[in-house]
Amino acid sequence: MCAAFRRRYSDGIRHIMIRTLLTSLKRNLLVVVIASLSVGLLVGQFIGAGTRELLQLLVVPALFVMVYPMMINIDLSKVLRASEHARPVGLSLVVNFAIAPVIAVGLAQLFFGGSVGYAFGLYMIALIPTSGMTAAWTGLAGGDLEAALVALAVNLLLAVLVLPLYLSVLVGGTGMFDPMALYRQLAIVVVLPMIAGNLTRRYLLSRYDPDGFQSLKPVFGGVSSVGVILIVFIATAMQSVELLSDPVTSAGAVVPLVIFYVLMLAVGALLGRYLLETDQSIALIYSTSMRNLSVALAIVVAADAIPTEAVLPIALGYLVQPPLGAVYMQYRTDVVDGDLALTALIRSKLRLR
């Protein structure tokens, strides 16, 4: 009996440690992605062809680790309730599939005129909207969580359908794009994990009560974060020589990303202010400013014909998107809903007295 008790106690401690590690990875994803990107660029300078082939073999397993847990957290049944949130969901579709591509094309021509690869990466960010953090940030900022969840599911499903059509127009003449090949890649890296994640979600909901299922969500996010770390490392290590051949241009890729995210947030805020209730406006802002970087990265890494440079803007997106979501959430809770002046908020964050 003592041995059995010690074994159960040991297993319990081990599970707690793993859970703590995974949730910590998710909370500190920004720092960990920077580290993974830096290590990948460094290691890539010293590896040979054999190691690159081994890393290529690890791409598909790493993609599954990244995408599948994320899909468990997405409730696709919310699509059936789209009519109940017609205005915020409809506006999110207009912003994500009409306005965002125009902004991306303009920025790509302005900043990436000489690099089709960087432009492709920006297009992937623009054309695959919403992420798991759409719902999280909406809830934290006091927005309409139900509308955000519906918008998340509807936008992601529509992106899977229309992505090849958009790309055939944007980069169809470059020779890098095959619509049928992209549909196959979408099936492998998005649709199959989506089906598996939905089935897993149904099983877990049948086994656990809603609170029990909610307690598992941070673990899924942590596992997905492990996949992100692996993919960022693999992608940057495999393409390190090319990416660092022009380090100034590579580093400069973050500028149009920041502009894109700020413009998307501004458009969502402007439309929400005049056309929606406050809580719906918050849902609109986060369902248009947050992009599904994991799916975008998965598609780019899995495709052979896409230029290697397309990885970098998406990887840099992980450095821009989380702070943007956090800054707007703080603005809503501390300035709009609270009594704190904007200047006081800025001073507090900069630790100025």
N, C-alpha and C positions, 0 to 999 in steps of 0.2 A: 504493500500500500504506500509506503514511504517513497519507494522508487517511482511508482506511478504518479504520486503527487509532485515529486521533484521534476519529472518529465513534463507534466502539464504546466507546472510553474515556469520551467525553462522555455517551453513553447510559447507561453503567454508573453514572457519578457521579450523573446525574439520577435514576435508579431508586433508588439508595441514599438520596438526599435525600428523595424522595417517601416511601419506606418509613419513614425516620426520623421524618418529619413525622407520618405516620399513626399510628405506634406511640406517638409522644409525645402525640398528641391523646387516644388511648385511656387512657394512663397518667394524664393530667391532666384527665380528663373532668369531674371535680367542679368544678375552677376554671373550665374553659371553659364549662360549662353556666351557672354563676353569671354569667359575663361575657355570655353570649348572652341570658340572661334579663333582665339589667339593660339591655343595649343595646336589646333589643326593646321593653321598657317605655318607654325614653326616646324611641326613634325613633317609636314608635306615637303619641306625643303630637303629632307634627308632620306626619304623612302625611295625604293626602287620600283621597277615595273611589277615584280612579284607581289610586293606588299599592296600596290594599287589594285591588282587583280583580286587579292583577298578582301580588301575593303569593298570592292564592287559586289562581291558575293554577300556581304553583310547588309547591303542596302535594303533589300526586300524585308528581311526580318526586322530591321530597325524601323522601317516604314510602318510595319504592322504594329510594333510596340508603340509607335507614336499616334497612329490614327485610331486603332481599335478601341482603346480605353476612352478616348474622347467621344466616340460615337455612342458609348453606353450612356453617357450623360445627356445625350440629345433625345428628347421625346418627340419622335416624328408624328405621333398622333395629334400634336398641336396644330398640324397643318389643317386638320378638319375644323378647327375653330377660327380659321382666318377671317371668316365673314364677321365674327364678333369684334374684330379689331381692324376693320377694313381701312380706316383712315391712316393710322400709323403704319400698318403693314404696307398699304399701297404707296405711301410716301417713301418708305424705305426701299421699295422696289424701283421707284423712279430715280431716287438718288444713287442707288447702287448700280443700276444697269443703264442709266441714261447720262447722269451727270458725272459719276466717277470715271467712266472710260474716257470722256472728253477731257477731264482734268489730267488723267494719266497720259493721254496722247500729247497734250500740250507740254507737259513737263518733260516727257521723253524726248520730244523734238528740241526743246530748249536746252536740256542738260545732257542727253545721251545721243545726240545726233550721229556720233561716230561709233556707237556701240549698240548693235542690235541685241546683244545678250543682256545688257543692263536694262534696256527698254522692255525686253520680254519679262524680266523679273518684276518690273514695275507694273506691267499689264496683269501679271498673275495676282499681284497684291490687290489691284483695283477690281478685278473680275470675280474674286472669291470672297464675298463679304460675310460678316458675322463670325463669331467664335464663341467658345464656352464662356469667355469673359464678358460677352455681351450681356448675358443674364446676370452674372455676378456683379458687374459694375452698376447695372441698372438697379438692382436690389440695394446695393450699398448707398447709392445716391438718392434713394427714395422714389424711384420711378415705377412705372407700371410693369411689373415683372411678367405678368401673363402676356401682355402685348410683346414684350421683348422675346419671350420664348417662342411665340408664334412666328414673329419676324425671323428669328434665327432659323427655324426649321424651313420656312417657305423660301427664304433667300438661298440657303444652302442647296436645297433640292433644285431650284431654278438655275443656280450657277452650274450644277452638274450638266444640265440639259443644254444651256446656251453657250458655255465656255468655248467649245470647238467652233461655233458659228462666229463668235466675236473674234477669236484668234485667226480664223481664216481670212477675215477682213483686215485685221491689223498687221499680221505678219505672213499672210498666205503667199506673198510673192518672194519671200526670202529663201525658200527651199528648205527651211528648218521645220516646217510644220506639215503634218499629215493628219487631217481630221479623224480618219478611222483609227489611226494609231493612238491619238489622244483619247478617243472613246474607250479603247482597250485599256489604256493606262488609268482612266477614270474608274473603269470597272474594277481594276485590281486594287488601286490604292484608296478608292472612296466608296464605291458601291458595295463591294464584298465586305469590307470592315463595317459599313453602315448596317448591312443586313445582320452580320454577326453580332454587332453591338446592340441592335434592337432586340434580337432574340435573347441575348444575355440579360438585357434590361428587364424583359418580361419574366425571365426565370428568377432573377433576383427579387423582383417585386412580388412574385408568388411565394418566395421563401421568407422575405423580411417585411416588416411593417414599414410605412413611409419614413418614419424616423430612422429606422435601421438602414434603409437604402440611402437616405441622405448622408448618414455617417460614413458611407463608403465612397462618396463622391470625391473627397480630397485624395483618397488613395488612387482612384482612376486618374485624376489630374496629375498626381505624382508620377505614375507609371508613364503617362503620355509625355511628361517632361523629360524622363529618361530617354525616350525615343527622340525627342527634339535635340537633346544634347548629343546623342550618338549621330544623328543625321547631320547636324551642323559640323561636328568634328570630321565625319567621313567626307562630306562634300568639300569642305575647305582643305582638308589634307590632300585629297585627290587632285584639287585644282590650285594648290598653293603656288606653284611656279607661275601659272598664268595670271593669277590674281595679283601677285606681288611684282610682276614684271612692270606694272605701272601703278605704284602705290598711291600716288597723288590722286589719280582718277578713281581708284577703288575707294579711297577714303571720302572723296567728294560725292560718292553715290548717296551718302546720308542726307545731303542738302535737299534734293527733290523729294525725298521721303518725308522729311519734316514738313515741307510745304504741302505735300499731298494730304498728310494727316490733319494739319491745321485747317486746310480748306474744307476737308470733309466734315470736320467738327463744326466749322462755321456755317456751312450750308445746312447741316442738320439742325443746328441751334436756331438759325434764322427761320426755317420752315416751321419748326416746332413752336416757335414763339407766336407766330401769327395764325397757325392753322390747327394747333392741338392744345389740349389741356396740358398743364405742367407735367404731370406724371407721364403722360404719353409722349411729351416732348423729350423727356429724358430717355425713354425707351428708343425713340427714333435716333437720337444722337449716338447712343451706343450701338445700335444696329446698323449704323452707317459709317461710323468712325473706326470701329473694330473690324479687322480683316482676319480671315482664316489662314494664318501664316503656315500652320502645320500642313493643311491640305495643299496649299500652293507649293510649299517646299517638297512635299512628297511627289507631286506631279513632275516638278522640274528635275529632281534627282533621278526619278525612274525613267525619264525620257532620254534616249541616246542622241537624238538629233538636236536637242536644245543646247545652245552655247553654254559653256561652263560659267561664264560671267553672270548668268541669270540667277545663280544661287546667292550671290552677294547681297543684292538689294533685299531679298526676302530674309536673309539672316540678319541684316541690319534692322529690318522691321521689328525684330524682337527687342531691339534696344530703344525703339521710338514708341511703340504702341503701349506697353504697360505704363510708362510714366505719363503718357497722355491721358489714359483712362483714370489714373490716380489723381492727376492734377485737376481734371474736371470734376471728379467726385468730391475732392476737398473744397473746390469752389462752390459746389451746390450745397454741401452740408454746412460749411463754415461761414460762407459769405451770403448766399442767397437765403438759406433757411435759418442761419444763425445771425448773430449780432456782430460778427468780426468784419472789420473793414478789409478790403482787398490788399491794401498796403501792409496792414498788420499781418495778414496771412503770409504775404511774401517775406516779410521780415522774420516771421517765426520759422519759416522753412529754411531761410538762409542763416538762421541763428544770429540775427542782428538785434541789438538792444538799443 
